[in-house]
Amino acid sequence: MKLNYTTTASVVAAILLSQVVGCALFRSAAPTDTPHTASNCVGSFSQSDLIEMANEIAKLILSHPFPPASSAPKITIFDIADNTELGLDMTAVETALMTVLSENSRLTFINTNQRDALLKHMDIIESNAPSKDDAERHMGRRLDARYVLRATITKIEKPLGLEARAAKGEGIYYQLTAIITDTDTGLIVLRKQCDRLRSPAPSNATKTNLPPEK
């Protein structure tokens, strides 16, 4: 009886330990993994992931020696695009970027009402510009902004490598890119990116409800 009790207690302890470790690993991996460091995370990309990435991008911009701390040049956000087909709230991304980038007075943002009023006539501006980049610069100059910021969130499906693919399937990651352009020169002065990895459910999980093959 003593042997059975010890064996049963050991099994229960092992099961509880595996559940605790598994949950901890999932919580630590899901929000922050990149395509290079990701563990096996089956889940969907969410609005909270996007806001977290926007905050990360803003901090990356501030960590760069641009612009000089004492200059506080004017900047406007031209476009925040969603290329994921997830229907994400991109206004929240704009708010997050503006909030973090304005905290230490390194940049001065043009009032969004002025920007939006000008964007209503963007078709006229684009018709007189050779390219979208020129239209972007023209809009920035009309607003007396030295720089223009635009950002895009993109869903990219990419193999994780042979060993990882065998265990996890194809990797899906989401990439947020922010670009700052000088309206005087048209040159890109800063480009920052961050990623979040999501792995789809194992392929055999999608076949459980299929009828047997004849």
Beta strands, then each sheet from edge to edge (+ up, - down):
strand 1: 74-83
strand 2: 108-109
strand 3: 147-158
strand 4: 171-182
strand 5: 188-198
sheet 1: 2+ 1+ 3+ 4- 5+
end
